[in-house]
Amino acid sequence: MEQQHSHNTTPFSTKKHSITVICDRVMGPANIGGLFRICDAFGIEKLVFNTQVDVSSPRLKKTARSTYNDVFFEIQENLPTYIKTLKNNSYLVIGLEITSNSKPVQTQEIPEGSKVALVIGNEQHGLSEAVLQSLDSCVHIEMFGANSSMNVTQATAIALYELTKS
């Protein structure tokens, strides 16, 4: 008979990926908490916001389940400048956004040993134009229903799954 594992008994090994997740104006405490939890689950190296994050928010704390203590995060107010710095340090900077040139996330090739920054956008407006213009490429999640978007945390989880599964 199957037995459910606890948080301390899962068979998963700890692994870090050279991925930074950059949030362009993500605002909702539940989404921010969810992003901490997802980034912890996928072993990303850093979570970056361009707005202040209130880790004392009860909603953020409930959703994050204390992962804000485990995931390194920082505030970078000027994302285009920060992205330029990452690119100068050999990061591949990929936006998660449906655009005229975006491709399905599962087709994005990541050369072995590459450092990656995944840039995600605001819950209602997506990526700002200034950030969009600073990226190396854009990927999207293929969807088959009538809606053309999904929750930012869910989309980030799908994209990180695709980017880390090799």
BELQUIQUI-V976857 format. One record per backbone hydrogen bond with DSSP energy under -0.5 kcal/mol. NH is the residue of the N-H (numbers start at 1). CO is the residue of the C=O. If there is no record, write none. Layout:
BEGIN
nh=NH co=CO
nh=NH co=CO
END
This chain:
BEGIN
nh=9 co=6
nh=17 co=43
nh=19 co=17
nh=20 co=116
nh=21 co=46
nh=22 co=20
nh=22 co=118
nh=23 co=48
nh=24 co=22
nh=24 co=120
nh=25 co=23
nh=32 co=28
nh=33 co=29
nh=34 co=30
nh=35 co=31
nh=36 co=32
nh=37 co=33
nh=38 co=34
nh=39 co=35
nh=40 co=36
nh=41 co=37
nh=42 co=38
nh=43 co=40
nh=44 co=39
nh=45 co=17
nh=45 co=19
nh=46 co=19
nh=47 co=72
nh=48 co=21
nh=49 co=74
nh=50 co=23
nh=55 co=53
nh=57 co=54
nh=61 co=57
nh=62 co=58
nh=63 co=59
nh=64 co=60
nh=65 co=61
nh=66 co=61
nh=67 co=64
nh=69 co=66
nh=70 co=67
nh=71 co=67
nh=72 co=70
nh=74 co=47
nh=76 co=49
nh=79 co=77
nh=82 co=78
nh=83 co=79
nh=84 co=80
nh=85 co=81
nh=86 co=82
nh=87 co=83
nh=88 co=84
nh=89 co=85
nh=89 co=86
nh=90 co=87
nh=91 co=86
nh=92 co=115
nh=93 co=91
nh=94 co=92
nh=94 co=117
nh=95 co=137
nh=96 co=119
nh=97 co=95
nh=97 co=139
nh=99 co=97
nh=102 co=99
nh=103 co=138
nh=105 co=140
nh=107 co=104
nh=108 co=105
nh=111 co=109
nh=114 co=111
nh=115 co=90
nh=116 co=18
nh=117 co=92
nh=118 co=20
nh=119 co=94
nh=119 co=117
nh=120 co=22
nh=120 co=118
nh=122 co=24
nh=122 co=126
nh=126 co=122
nh=132 co=128
nh=133 co=129
nh=134 co=131
nh=135 co=132
nh=136 co=93
nh=137 co=93
nh=139 co=95
nh=140 co=103
nh=142 co=140
nh=155 co=151
nh=156 co=152
nh=157 co=153
nh=158 co=154
nh=159 co=155
nh=160 co=156
nh=161 co=157
nh=162 co=158
nh=163 co=159
nh=164 co=160
nh=165 co=161
END
